[in-house]
Amino acid sequence: MADLKVRMKVEGGDKIARKLQMIAEEYAKKHMRECALQAAEVIRKETVRRLEAGNTRPRVQTGTLRDNIEKEVRKQTKARVEIYVGPGKEAWYGDFVERGHALVLPSEVTTARRLRRSARKLGEQFTWRKMVPPYPFLRPAFEEKHDEATEVFEREIRKRLRLW
């Protein structure tokens, strides 16, 4: 799934950076990780809410995608945390729902491969004639809740470092 990357800049960031440098590295990492996970939870909940809404696409069939939206720490340093929010392993098809995909029936696989090969030789872009439209759920949730997630992160990190 295409990762949406966000850079959060907190006012008074130089004060926070100095405080983080003064405390032990493991302690700083722990606080950064917990605050970032709380901010990611805001986006995760909005994503689940969008998938539960019965009047929007995609229509919930099994609930596997909805039930497997997860958040996890991908990378972390003392002053930076990368959090992934998106479909888990059981909902591997979430990217196809988010972006759309080609609909190739088993009887058409050979034809599709031949056409794709021909297009590559000619240096052209190949597009299959039958496409399932995208039903974005993650990007709209991210765009709607990004500011709130930033506020949650800022509030939590200030509270933990007592920078009111």
C-alpha positions in Angstrom: 0.0 0.0 0.0 1.3 3.4 -0.8 2.4 4.9 2.5 1.2 8.4 3.2 4.0 10.3 4.9 3.4 13.1 7.2 5.8 15.5 8.8 4.5 17.0 12.0 6.1 20.2 13.2 5.2 21.2 16.7 5.5 24.8 17.9 8.2 25.1 20.4 9.9 22.2 18.8 13.3 23.4 19.8 12.3 23.3 23.4 11.0 19.8 23.0 14.1 18.7 21.1 16.3 20.0 24.0 14.2 18.2 26.6 14.3 15.0 24.5 18.1 15.3 24.3 18.4 15.7 28.1 16.5 12.6 28.9 17.7 9.0 28.4 17.4 7.8 24.8 15.2 4.8 25.6 12.8 7.0 27.6 12.6 9.6 24.8 11.9 6.9 22.2 9.2 5.4 24.4 7.4 8.7 24.8 7.7 9.6 21.1 6.4 6.1 20.1 3.4 6.3 22.5 2.5 9.8 21.4 2.8 8.9 17.7 0.7 5.8 18.2 -2.0 7.9 19.9 -2.0 10.3 17.0 -2.2 7.4 14.5 -5.2 6.0 16.4 -7.2 9.1 15.4 -6.6 8.3 11.7 -7.2 4.5 12.2 -10.6 5.2 13.9 -11.6 7.5 11.0 -10.6 4.9 8.5 -12.7 2.2 10.2 -15.6 4.6 10.5 -15.5 5.2 6.8 -15.4 1.5 6.0 -18.4 0.9 8.4 -20.5 3.6 6.7 -23.2 1.6 4.9 -24.1 4.3 2.4 -20.6 4.7 0.9 -18.5 2.5 -1.3 -16.9 0.0 -0.9 -19.8 -2.0 0.3 -18.8 -4.1 3.3 -19.0 -7.8 2.3 -17.1 -9.7 5.0 -15.8 -7.0 7.3 -12.2 -8.3 7.0 -10.8 -5.0 5.7 -12.7 -3.0 8.3 -11.5 -5.3 11.1 -7.9 -5.4 10.0 -7.0 -1.7 9.8 -3.9 -1.5 12.0 -1.2 0.9 13.2 2.4 -0.1 13.9 5.8 1.5 14.3 7.9 1.1 11.2 11.1 3.1 12.1 12.2 5.0 15.1 15.0 7.2 16.2 15.3 9.4 19.2 13.5 12.4 17.5 11.5 10.7 14.7 8.9 8.0 14.5 7.3 6.4 11.4 3.9 4.8 12.0 2.0 2.7 9.4 -1.7 2.9 9.4 -3.5 0.7 6.9 -4.7 -2.8 6.1 -3.0 -5.7 7.9 -2.0 -9.0 6.4 -5.5 -10.5 6.4 -6.8 -7.5 4.5 -4.0 -7.8 1.8 -6.4 -6.5 -0.9 -6.9 -3.1 0.8 -4.6 -1.4 -1.7 -6.7 -2.7 -4.6 -9.9 -1.2 -3.0 -8.1 2.1 -2.3 -6.6 2.5 -5.8 -8.8 0.4 -8.1 -7.5 -2.5 -10.3 -7.9 -4.3 -13.5 -10.6 -7.0 -13.8 -9.1 -9.9 -15.7 -11.2 -13.0 -16.0 -9.3 -16.3 -16.1 -10.2 -16.8 -19.7 -8.6 -13.4 -20.6 -5.2 -13.8 -18.8 -3.3 -15.0 -21.9 -4.6 -12.1 -23.9 -3.8 -9.6 -21.2 -0.2 -10.8 -20.9 0.3 -10.7 -24.7 -1.1 -7.2 -24.9 1.0 -6.0 -22.0 4.2 -7.5 -23.6 3.4 -5.8 -26.9 2.9 -2.5 -25.2 6.2 -2.8 -23.3 8.1 -3.5 -26.6 6.6 -0.4 -28.1 7.3 1.7 -25.0 3.6 2.4 -24.4 1.5 2.2 -21.3 -0.8 -0.8 -21.1 -4.3 -0.3 -19.6 -6.7 -3.2 -19.5 -10.2 -2.4 -20.8 -12.1 -3.5 -17.7 -11.2 -1.6 -14.6 -12.7 -1.7 -11.1 -12.9 1.9 -9.9 -11.0 3.0 -6.8 -12.9 3.4 -3.6 -10.5 5.4 -1.4 -11.0 5.1 2.3 -7.6 5.6 3.8 -6.5 8.8 2.0 -9.8 10.7 2.8 -9.6 9.6 6.4 -6.0 10.8 6.6 -6.8 14.2 4.9 -9.8 14.7 7.2 -8.1 13.8 10.5 -4.5 14.9 9.9 -4.8 18.2 11.8 -6.5 16.5 14.8 -3.8 13.8 14.8 -1.1 16.5 14.9 -2.9 18.2 17.8 -3.1 14.9 19.7 0.6 14.3 19.2 1.5 17.8 20.2 -0.7 17.7 23.3 0.6 14.4 24.4 4.3 15.2 23.9 3.9 18.5 25.8 2.0 16.7 28.6 4.7 14.1 28.9 7.5 16.6 28.9 5.6 19.1 31.0 5.9 22.0 28.6 2.5 23.7 29.2 
